[in-house]
Amino acid sequence: MRDATPQTIYLSDYKPFGFDVTSVELTFDLAPNCTRVRSKIAFEPKADAERTFFLHGKELKLISAKIDGTDVSPALSDDGLTCTVPDAPFIWEAEVEIDPENNTALDGLYMSNGMYCTQCEAEGFRKITYYPDRPDVMSVFTVRINGPHPVLLSNGNPVSQTEGHAEWHDPWPKPAYLFALVAGELVAHPGSFTTRSGRDVALNIYVRPGDEGKCAFGMQALKDSMKWDEDVYGREYDLDIFNIVAVDDFNMGAMENKGLNVFNSSAVLASQATSTDANFERIEAIIAHEYFHNWTGNRITCRDWFQLCLKEGLTVFRDAQFTADMRSAPVKRITDVIDLRGRQFAEDQGPLSHPVRPESFQEINNFYTATVYEKGAEVIGMLRRIVGAQAYDKALSLYFDRHDGQACTIEDWLKVFEDATGRDLTQFKRWYSQAGTPRVTVKDAWYAGTYILTFTQHLKPSATTPDPQPQVIPIVTGLLSPSGQEVVSSQVLELTEESQSFTFEGLAERPIPSVLRGFSAPVVLESELAENHAAFLLAHDTDPFNRWEAGRSLAKASLLDMVRTDAAPDTQYLDGLRAVMSQGDLDPTFRALMLGLPSQSDLATALHDAGDTPDPDVIWTASEKMRAAQAEHLKEILPGLFADHQVPEPYKPDADQSGRRSLANATLSLLCRMEGPERAQRQFDKADNMTQQLAGLSVLLREKAGDAALKAFEEQWKDDRLVMDKWFGLQVMQADPDQAVATAAALTEHPDFKWKNPNRFRAVFGALAAHHAGFHAAGGSGYKLLADWLIRLDPVNPQTTARMCVAFQTWQRYDAQRQTLAAAELDRMLATPTLSRNASEMLTRIRGTQS
């Protein structure tokens, strides 16, 4: 039957747990359908605290319970148990039975292809044993595992290992959400790292037999992360061993469990033959992210789940710094902003909008969002810009010293910065409490040597932020002369009022402003500057991000005109693009990004915000016309660009080679629009790496010449599940709008469509949701197909279902017919008798809020 009406949890209701947990001992006797878990937990009552003894527990069969060795009979509920306990330290013991094999939700202890695995964040530990499953309860864990498996792993350091038995001890107190256990037929790819204090740390990446050859890159990324965290943040690893395990069935990318990171296989396994350059960069970043959590998330964790952004926002910011140092800082910034606008801005502008730190939730798993992660990281970046790099470093050192071993709040975090810098951050804190994307308007004035920039900020009221107040917005700005020389270098202008002016004096001629350099704040910038402002910046700006942004703005303005009036593509944009593409000293990756266009969803948002009703088919047609115009306008230089950026050297997934391949493949796509598919076919046939092979196949599919290549690709890679995910997704992404839904539906009939595997499900339906014109097909077939499959998936995996519901979040921006069709599917899902709490909350929010 359907989950009971979910209870809303409020930040304001937080109360500390009434007991300290001084030690935890767990013993697992593994069996697929009847694993026994014995717990022995030492509790101490806290002085002056409410002492209701409640332990979370879900889907557990209680075998026995004892206090200080005496049997007790606790009161059981669907959510846990309560019991009368002594008003003094005591030992709680319990034995429970669980069924890992049938745990298809993939949280708690479950099985994946015969391997035991855990996922306990956010509330999975309560499906393993009875425990105060909350992040502010931290304790030292000792774990004993019994089972007929060659590899038996848990957190911390190994104490003893014999055939069929292992014991692990983690000396660092941690909350239950960081507990991990893995057992199975696994092979280790070993390595080692010597910390700056001289300690030797054993490293292992555990994989299924046959995947050993895909671990070397991940191992090097781990070592690079450990070294970087020492050099940049002064953080040294604190255990004798660090293990990573690759798991095929995993709801997320990876999990930072102390000393035993569990990874979705797609986020750690890599090889030249099976992984693209983008895969390699993603793996490098995710490994860094999970490792960096050792300090920003594990040693210092969050007091409650409302503070999730404390660990995730900071760690996303740190992994972005790492990637910028390892690769290209400007390119990293541009790609992060593309992702931010595509995911987080859409979240901010729709029914799923919420503050970086929410005030309430019903299902915490629904708040692992772009707002918490990506916008949370942007808030950290703004804080660093405002106080300066040196003050930031000083504050972080104080944060680690003051709060090591604690579960903290945003207030603790900001207090560290106030104490380290002397600044009052009361107004800055609004970034954590106010939902939505601020809009900043800029206009200028010139008076005989004095130049004035005036900024106005506006935040639209919302259900969670009914009366928004001005925020602190750091606007990094430089001034250029009419000849393109920088006359005022970048400086941080702090916008703190609703409207505020900044004056620059002593200038010989009217300058051209370069505003919001490096995208210094997550805002929408609306310009009232000169009409040719963007074209000038595209030609002359010294800030790489703003130069890219200028080209993006011109492309977007032209595309919107094409959508509204069927205008021709803007030659000013195309001329500027040709000038940039002809500039051989620019980073190839940067030039490849310059060829990119605003997403079709982004164009739909812009039209909706302007009061227009977006038509996905018209938007798709305009985007295709612009691609053709790019090809025609650049036809004289494209062959040279393609030839000059081939990579004859042995394959490396580094920034240099990746950049050359990205530009060559971007030009290949344009060349084939004019010449036909022959070049793509040759590249596909000769490719010695997945980047080139997949790029060739993608163009062939778009050019309707890919049937043979698609079959050959399937035959070559049918036994590699991660490559086959690419095969499934690419067909949907490259389908014409009128074929996208039919393509996705046909793929669900393929014998290798293992829909219970999150990666495979997302490969098909994530691609469909991202196909703007396809998903929003006028007849509603995209809505219906996805709803059918979400209804089917929800009883099996509520978390993946809830996250896929996000595809519907923009339904109200379209025409009345599409709204009616989408609403019908939302209502049909909401009427499902077995609907999970996860999906119910998401669908209710999406369906019920008017834009």
Buried (B, 14 or more C-beta within 10 A) or exposed (E): EEBEEBEEBEBEEBEBBBBBBEBBBBBBBBBEEEBBBBBBBBBEBEEEEEEEBBBBBBBBEBEEBBBEEEEBEBEBEEEBBEBEBEEEEBBBBBBBBBBBBEBBBBBBBBBBEEBBBBBBBBBBBBBBBBBBBBBBBBBBBBBBBBBEBEBBBBBBBBEEBEEEEBBBBBEBBBBBBBBBBBBBEBBBBEBEBEBEEEEEBBBBBBBBEEBBEBBBBBBEBBBBBBBBBBEBBEBBBBBEBBBBBBBBBBBBBBBBBBBBBBBBBBBBBBBBBBBBBBBBBBBBBBBBBBBBBBBBBBBBBBBBBBBBBBBBBBBBBBBBBBBBBBBBBBBBBBBBBBEBBBBBBBBBBBBBBBBBBBBEBBBBBBBBBBBBBBBBBBBBBBBBBBBEEEBBBBBBBBBBEBBEEBBBBBEBBBBBBBBBBEBEBEEBBBBBBBBBBBBBBBBBEEEEEEBBBBBBBBBBEBEBBEEBEBBBBBBBBBBBBEEEEBBBEBEBBBBEEEEBBBEBEEBEEBBBBBBBBBBBBBBBBEBEBEEEBBBBBBBBBBBBBBBBBBBBBBBBBBBBBBBEEEBEBBEBBBBBBBEBBBEEEBBBBBBBBBBBBBBBBBBBBBBBEEEBEBBBBBBBBBBEBBBBBBBBBBBEBBBEBBEBBEBEEEBBBEBBBBBBBBBBBBBBBBBBBEBEBEBBBEBBEEBEBBBBBBBBBBBBBBBEBBEEBBEBBBEEBEEBBBBBBBBBBBBBBBBBBBBBBBBBBBBBEBEEBBBBBBBBBBBBBBBBBBBBBBBBBBEBBBBBBBBBBBBEBBBBBBBBBBBBBBBBBBBBBBEEEBBEBBBBBBEBBBEBEEBBBBBBBBBBBBBEBEE
